[in-house]
Amino acid sequence: LSGFSYNSQSNSIATYITFSGQACGIAYNSDGTRLTVVDSSNDAVTEFNTSAYGVLVNRIGRFVVSDSAPEGVCFGDNGTKLYYVGSGSDNVYQYDLKQSYVSVMKTFNTFKSISAQTLTPTGITFSSDGTKMWITDTTNEYILQYTCSTPFDGNTSTYDNIRLQTSTGNLYNNGVTTTPGGTFSVGTDPNGVTIDSTGKYLFISTDQTDGIVAFFLPTPNALESWSGQREYIAV
C-alpha cells in the first residue's frame, strides 16, 4: 500500500442502481473489462462494461438476488462461479456462470449458512486455489477464515475457528487469543475483503476509518500465521 496513489478518476453509478440504491461490493473480471456491483438497498447485482479497469461504458444487465441486504461479491474458479454474502440471512450464495465473469448468465447453485459465526457478513473472498474462504463481519469486527473441502465450493466450507478482530488486534486461533501486532484499531466496520494471488496479503476496507488495510501473512493463505505486520492507508 505504500505505493498507492489516487489517479483522480471516479464515476457515479447512481443512475444505474436507482436513487435508493446502496453500492456495497464490487468485483472485476480478469482483464478489467467487466465490473459487477452489489446493490444492497435494492437486493440486486448489476454488471457493467468498462474500459480496462477504467471508465464505465454501459450497464449490461441486472438481476435481483434471493437475500435481503446483499453485501460482498467475488468471482472464483476462473470466473465460472459468482458468490455474494447476504447480511439479511447470514448466508454465502453461490452461482454457476454459463460464461466466465458474466454474472447475468447464471444458474443458482447453493447457499451456505454462516450464522453461527457472523451477525452481519459484508465481504467475501477466496484463495487463488479455492481452498480457503474469508468473510468479514461488520458487527463483531471479524475477519473469519474457512476451509473448502472442494475448491471454490462454499457449501463445503467449514469454519477454521480462526479470526482476527479489526477493532482490537486480537487473533483468535482455536481458543487461544494473542495480539501479534499489539492492541490497535483499524476500524469497527470491516467491509470488503480480498487477497492477492500469492496469498500473502489480505486486504480489507473499513467503514469507520474510511481506509484500506493490508495484513501480511508469512504463511500464504493462513490468517493464523499473521505476526503483526500491517499497512494502512486512508482513502
C-alpha positions as CSV (number, residue, x, y, z in Angstrom):
1,L,0.0,0.0,0.0
2,S,3.0,2.3,0.4
3,G,2.9,2.8,-3.4
4,F,-0.8,3.6,-3.6
5,S,-2.0,6.8,-5.2
6,Y,-5.4,8.1,-6.3
7,N,-5.5,8.7,-10.0
8,S,-8.3,11.3,-9.8
9,Q,-10.9,9.3,-11.6
10,S,-14.3,8.4,-10.3
11,N,-17.6,7.5,-11.8
12,S,-21.1,7.7,-10.4
13,I,-23.4,4.7,-10.9
14,A,-26.4,6.3,-9.2
15,T,-28.4,6.4,-12.3
16,Y,-28.0,2.6,-12.8
17,I,-28.8,1.4,-9.3
18,T,-31.6,4.0,-8.7
19,F,-31.8,6.7,-6.2
20,S,-32.4,4.4,-3.2
21,G,-29.6,2.1,-4.1
22,Q,-26.5,1.4,-2.0
23,A,-23.5,0.1,-3.8
24,C,-21.7,-2.3,-1.4
25,G,-19.5,-4.8,-3.1
26,I,-17.5,-4.8,-6.4
27,A,-15.7,-7.4,-8.4
28,Y,-13.8,-7.2,-11.8
29,N,-13.2,-9.9,-14.3
30,S,-9.7,-11.0,-15.1
31,D,-8.9,-8.2,-17.6
32,G,-10.9,-5.4,-16.0
33,T,-13.5,-5.0,-18.8
34,R,-16.5,-6.1,-16.7
35,L,-17.4,-4.7,-13.3
36,T,-20.0,-6.3,-11.1
37,V,-21.6,-4.3,-8.3
38,V,-23.9,-5.4,-5.4
39,D,-26.8,-3.0,-4.7
40,S,-27.7,-3.6,-1.0
41,S,-30.8,-1.5,-0.8
42,N,-32.5,-3.0,-3.9
43,D,-31.1,-6.5,-3.4
44,A,-29.6,-6.7,-6.8
45,V,-26.4,-7.4,-8.7
46,T,-25.6,-5.1,-11.7
47,E,-22.9,-5.7,-14.3
48,F,-21.2,-3.0,-16.4
49,N,-18.8,-2.9,-19.4
50,T,-15.7,-0.9,-18.6
51,S,-12.5,0.2,-20.4
52,A,-9.9,-2.0,-18.8
53,Y,-10.2,-1.1,-15.0
54,G,-11.3,2.3,-16.1
55,V,-14.3,4.4,-17.0
56,L,-17.7,2.8,-17.0
57,V,-19.1,2.3,-20.5
58,N,-22.6,1.0,-20.1
59,R,-24.8,-1.3,-18.0
60,I,-25.0,-4.9,-19.3
61,G,-27.7,-6.3,-17.1
62,R,-29.1,-6.7,-13.6
63,F,-30.7,-9.5,-11.5
64,V,-32.4,-9.5,-8.1
65,V,-30.9,-11.8,-5.5
66,S,-32.6,-14.0,-3.0
67,D,-31.4,-12.4,0.2
68,S,-32.1,-9.0,1.7
69,A,-29.2,-6.6,2.1
70,P,-26.5,-8.4,-0.1
71,E,-23.1,-7.0,0.6
72,G,-19.8,-8.5,-0.6
73,V,-19.3,-10.2,-4.0
74,C,-16.5,-12.1,-5.7
75,F,-15.7,-14.5,-8.5
76,G,-14.0,-17.8,-8.3
77,D,-12.7,-20.8,-10.3
78,N,-11.5,-18.7,-13.3
79,G,-14.7,-16.7,-13.3
80,T,-17.1,-19.6,-13.6
81,K,-18.6,-19.1,-10.2
82,L,-20.1,-16.0,-8.5
83,Y,-20.6,-15.6,-4.8
84,Y,-22.2,-13.0,-2.6
85,V,-22.9,-12.7,1.1
86,G,-26.4,-11.8,2.4
87,S,-26.4,-9.9,5.7
88,G,-30.2,-10.5,6.0
89,S,-29.9,-14.2,6.4
90,D,-26.1,-14.6,7.1
91,N,-25.6,-16.9,4.1
92,V,-23.0,-17.3,1.4
93,Y,-24.7,-17.7,-2.0
94,Q,-23.1,-19.5,-5.0
95,Y,-24.0,-19.3,-8.7
96,D,-22.6,-21.2,-11.7
97,L,-21.9,-18.9,-14.6
98,K,-22.6,-20.1,-18.2
99,Q,-20.0,-17.7,-19.4
100,S,-16.9,-16.7,-17.3
101,Y,-17.4,-13.4,-15.5
102,V,-20.8,-12.8,-17.0
103,S,-22.9,-12.6,-13.8
104,V,-26.2,-12.1,-15.6
105,M,-25.9,-15.6,-17.3
106,K,-26.1,-17.5,-14.1
107,T,-27.6,-20.6,-12.6
108,F,-28.3,-20.7,-8.8
109,N,-26.1,-23.5,-7.2
110,T,-26.4,-23.5,-3.5
111,F,-26.0,-21.5,-0.3
112,K,-24.2,-22.0,3.0
113,S,-25.3,-20.6,6.4
114,I,-22.6,-18.9,8.3
115,S,-24.9,-17.5,11.0
116,A,-23.1,-19.5,13.7
117,Q,-20.0,-17.3,13.2
118,T,-21.3,-13.9,11.9
119,L,-24.1,-11.5,12.6
120,T,-23.5,-9.2,9.6
121,P,-21.4,-10.6,6.8
122,T,-20.2,-7.9,4.5
123,G,-17.3,-9.2,2.4
124,I,-16.1,-12.5,0.8
125,T,-13.0,-13.7,-1.0
126,F,-11.3,-17.0,-1.9
127,S,-7.7,-18.0,-2.1
128,S,-6.4,-18.5,-5.7
129,D,-6.7,-22.3,-5.3
130,G,-10.2,-22.1,-3.8
131,T,-9.4,-24.0,-0.7
132,K,-9.7,-21.0,1.7
133,M,-12.5,-18.5,2.1
134,W,-12.6,-15.4,4.2
135,I,-15.6,-13.4,5.4
136,T,-15.8,-10.0,7.1
137,D,-18.3,-9.3,9.8
138,T,-19.0,-5.7,10.4
139,T,-20.9,-6.2,13.7
140,N,-18.3,-8.3,15.5
141,E,-15.4,-6.6,13.6
142,Y,-14.1,-10.0,12.4
143,I,-12.2,-11.5,9.5
144,L,-13.2,-15.1,9.6
145,Q,-11.3,-18.0,7.9
146,Y,-12.9,-21.1,6.4
147,T,-11.6,-24.2,4.5
148,C,-13.4,-25.6,1.5
149,S,-13.0,-29.4,1.1
150,T,-13.9,-28.9,-2.5
151,P,-12.1,-25.9,-4.0
152,F,-14.4,-22.9,-4.8
153,D,-17.4,-24.7,-3.3
154,G,-18.6,-22.5,-0.5
155,N,-21.1,-25.2,0.5
156,T,-18.3,-27.5,1.6
157,S,-16.6,-24.8,3.7
158,T,-16.0,-25.4,7.4
159,Y,-15.0,-22.7,9.9
160,D,-11.3,-22.9,10.9
161,N,-12.1,-21.4,14.3
162,I,-9.6,-18.7,13.3
163,R,-10.5,-15.0,13.2
164,L,-8.9,-11.6,13.5
165,Q,-10.8,-8.7,15.3
166,T,-10.0,-5.5,13.5
167,S,-11.0,-3.2,16.4
168,T,-8.7,-4.8,18.9
169,G,-5.9,-6.6,17.1
170,N,-6.9,-9.8,18.7
171,L,-6.1,-13.0,16.8
172,Y,-8.2,-16.0,17.8
173,N,-6.8,-19.4,16.9
174,N,-8.7,-22.4,18.2
175,G,-9.5,-20.9,21.6
176,V,-6.1,-19.1,22.0
177,T,-6.1,-15.3,21.9
178,T,-3.0,-13.3,21.0
179,T,-2.3,-9.8,19.9
180,P,0.6,-10.2,17.4
181,G,0.6,-6.5,16.4
182,G,-0.3,-5.2,19.8
183,T,-3.7,-3.6,20.7
184,F,-4.9,-1.5,17.8
185,S,-8.0,-0.5,15.9
186,V,-8.2,-0.2,12.1
187,G,-12.0,0.2,12.2
188,T,-15.0,-1.2,13.8
189,D,-16.7,-1.8,10.5
190,P,-14.7,-4.1,8.2
191,N,-16.5,-4.4,4.9
192,G,-14.8,-5.5,1.7
193,V,-12.1,-8.2,1.7
194,T,-9.8,-9.6,-0.9
195,I,-6.4,-11.5,-1.1
196,D,-3.6,-11.3,-3.6
197,S,-2.7,-14.2,-5.9
198,T,0.2,-15.2,-3.7
199,G,-1.9,-15.5,-0.6
200,K,0.5,-13.3,1.4
201,Y,-1.5,-10.0,1.5
202,L,-5.1,-10.0,2.8
203,F,-6.8,-6.6,2.3
204,I,-9.9,-5.2,4.0
205,S,-11.7,-1.9,3.7
206,T,-13.1,-0.2,6.8
207,D,-16.2,1.9,7.0
208,Q,-15.4,3.7,10.3
209,T,-11.9,4.9,9.3
210,D,-12.5,5.1,5.5
211,G,-9.3,3.2,4.8
212,I,-7.7,0.1,3.4
213,V,-5.6,-2.2,5.5
214,A,-3.2,-4.9,4.2
215,F,-2.2,-7.7,6.5
216,F,0.9,-9.6,5.7
217,L,0.6,-13.4,6.1
218,P,4.0,-15.1,6.4
219,T,2.4,-18.5,5.6
220,P,0.3,-17.9,2.4
221,N,-3.5,-18.2,2.9
222,A,-3.1,-18.7,6.7
223,L,-4.6,-16.0,8.8
224,E,-3.3,-17.8,11.9
225,S,0.3,-17.0,10.7
226,W,-0.2,-13.2,10.9
227,S,2.6,-11.9,13.1
228,G,1.5,-8.2,13.4
229,Q,2.8,-6.7,10.1
230,R,0.2,-4.5,8.5
231,E,-0.1,-1.3,6.5
232,Y,-3.0,1.2,6.4
233,I,-3.9,4.0,4.0
234,A,-6.8,6.4,4.4
235,V,-8.9,6.8,1.2
